[in-house]
Amino acid sequence: MQWHIIGSAAALLTMFGFVPQAIKMYRTKSVEDVSFPMLFQFSVGVFLWILYGIHLQDFIIVVANLVTFIILIIAISLYFLYHVKNTEV
């Protein structure tokens, strides 16, 4: 079996796992049901995966986690944007 195909498929699925949540946050302008500690913890974990992928020189690990990290940074930004707005109201 070609394990890079399985790795690529896994990377695609996990890479975009937070996109639906980020879209929901953007559309509803609400982060009421979103856990910031979870976003932060996951971001740190993904960042460590990026470092690990760089160490292994594994393109799939690096790119997949880099995209995931960017999406998480967007989600964290939306969290702070909408959390502050909802707190002020």
Protein Blocks (a to p, Z undefined) as FASTA:
>chain_A
ZZklmmmmmmmmmmmmmmmmmmmmmmnopaklpcfklmmmmmmmmmmmmmmmmmnopakl
mmmmmmmmmmmmmmmmmmmmmmmmmmmZZ
